[in-house]
């Protein structure tokens, strides 16, 4: 079990040694990792830190996702590129 509280999107980049990730459920949360597993690990702890920071600053914290998903995809390209 991944034990994520929010959904996660992991994107492969042009550089095969880096992946970007973000949560569509948690605005402003992003990161990078060296593998899919690294992204999941960093996201799990990073999401907790991000939520704690939102609370500390008195900002709204989104509800946790009861059925979070992890999507692995190629990095999105702007329209007309590729």
C-alpha positions in Angstrom: 0.0 0.0 0.0 1.3 3.4 -0.9 -0.3 5.3 1.9 -0.7 8.6 0.0 -3.4 11.0 1.2 -3.7 12.8 -2.2 -3.4 11.7 -5.8 0.0 11.9 -7.5 1.1 12.4 -11.1 4.6 11.4 -12.0 6.0 12.6 -15.3 9.0 11.2 -17.2 11.2 14.0 -18.5 13.5 14.3 -21.5 16.3 13.4 -19.1 16.0 9.7 -18.2 17.5 10.3 -14.8 14.8 12.7 -13.6 11.0 12.5 -13.1 8.8 15.4 -12.0 5.8 15.0 -9.8 2.8 16.9 -8.5 -0.6 16.4 -6.9 -3.7 17.5 -8.7 -5.4 17.5 -5.2 -2.9 19.6 -3.4 -2.2 23.0 -5.1 1.4 24.1 -5.2 2.8 20.7 -4.3 5.6 19.6 -6.8 8.9 17.8 -6.7 11.5 15.8 -8.6 13.0 12.4 -8.2 15.4 10.1 -9.8 13.0 7.2 -10.2 9.3 6.4 -9.9 10.0 4.9 -6.5 12.0 7.9 -5.4 9.1 10.2 -6.4 6.5 8.2 -4.5 8.8 8.2 -1.4 9.4 12.0 -1.6 5.8 12.7 -2.3 4.6 10.8 0.7 6.7 12.8 3.1 6.5 16.0 1.1 2.7 16.0 1.1 2.7 15.8 4.9 5.2 18.7 5.1 3.2 20.8 2.6 0.0 20.3 4.6 1.8 21.3 7.8 3.0 24.4 6.1 -0.5 25.3 4.9 -1.8 24.9 8.4 1.0 26.9 9.9 0.3 29.8 7.5 -3.5 29.6 8.2 -4.3 28.6 4.6 -7.0 26.1 3.5 -6.0 22.5 3.5 -7.8 20.3 0.9 -9.6 17.3 2.2 -7.7 14.0 1.8 -8.6 11.9 -1.2 -10.4 8.7 -0.1 -9.3 7.0 -3.3 -6.0 8.6 -4.4 -4.4 7.5 -7.6 -0.9 7.4 -8.9 -0.5 8.2 -12.6 2.8 7.8 -14.5 3.0 9.5 -17.8 5.3 11.3 -20.2 5.9 15.0 -19.5 3.1 17.1 -21.1 4.3 19.1 -24.1 2.8 22.4 -25.2 0.3 22.1 -28.1 2.1 22.0 -31.4 5.4 20.6 -29.9 6.6 17.1 -30.7 
